[in-house]
Amino acid sequence: MSNWKNLFYFLALLLFSLPISSSAHEVYVLSEGEIAQSFRDSTVHPFRALLDPANIQLVVLIGIGIFVLVIANFIFQQSGVGNKLSAKIERLGNFGAIFIRLAVAAALFYSAYSQNFLGPELSLNQLTFIPYIRIVLYLLSALIALGLFSEAAGLISIIVLKLSAIAFGAYLFNYLSYVGEFLALIFFGSGIYSLDYLFFKRRGLWTKLEWEQPIIRISYGLALLYAAVYVKFLHPAITLAVVNGYDLPRFHFLFPHDPLLIVLGAGIVEALIGLCIIFGFQTRLVVTISLFYLTLSLFLFGEAVWPHLILFGASLYLLVTPSSFSIDNLASRLWYNMRQEGIIN
């Protein structure tokens, strides 16, 4: 119980590290005028899509399909083949830290290079002492990439993130994924593939504890969940502008014909993916699905790649890293105990 209690304190620190608002990544493909107009538009209500019986039927069919997929995936995971596949994937677990470190380092480097902080919509010109901030970002990028003085790099990164909130305000909650990685660096270091380990044999302060994966997982899931709620449900006109602007219904093999249903579906799917990642439910399946849609959005909308690097890094980390403090673990233990007791074959 003490482990869960301590993990709760870490998550409280994670939530304290950023303010509470977001506009999601629709800002990457809309102009400032379109964004402002969409924020003022209160006439769009995505749940009105369910007034159409055809849409309800489609939602029910998709829901049944998802339920069947989840059950089938769980049964496969508990099978001999599933266990062997999981074991092979988890052999790459030590590379997970590299994936996310390089993603964060590249994002910080490009932030300094492009003078846009974490995303193209956040100009460093809004901050003071810009030359010094760029130097700090370059330095943090190098230290995190190399895994050198990781704890200090994580702490300084958290401080930079908090100071930037003075200029960017609550919007930075959209980049909560970074906080999880910075906290992981502070408490768990950079792993064995790092200069810290090569030169000092240092693997982090609390590497024996199994909290690193939950912290990164939950920070990533919270960012997705908040973006879904704040944009798709509270300000759906923003997403609808993207749907109409890019005529997404024409891709009938990927999207329904009703633009409003696309908005509703995007919100539900993103919220469910966020919740599943937060609680560690069907993590690899959910992360694989999110990677598919993330990659698809880059091709459809022609978005800049570098702001999404943290999402790719966190996703690859979660794919190869063994899960802990998760529903997946609890379900697997329950299944194992039931088999031991002969309840199931």
Secondary structure as UniProt FT lines:
FT   HELIX           2..16
FT   HELIX           24..28
FT   HELIX           32..40
FT   HELIX           46..51
FT   HELIX           53..78
FT   HELIX           80..90
FT   TURN            91..92
FT   HELIX           93..114
FT   TURN            120..121
FT   HELIX           124..126
FT   HELIX           130..146
FT   HELIX           150..168
FT   HELIX           169..175
FT   HELIX           176..188
FT   TURN            189..190
FT   HELIX           195..200
FT   TURN            205..208
FT   HELIX           212..227
FT   HELIX           228..233
FT   HELIX           236..245
FT   TURN            246..247
FT   HELIX           248..250
FT   TURN            252..254
FT   HELIX           259..279
FT   HELIX           283..301
FT   HELIX           306..308
FT   HELIX           309..320
FT   HELIX           327..340
FT   TURN            341..342
//
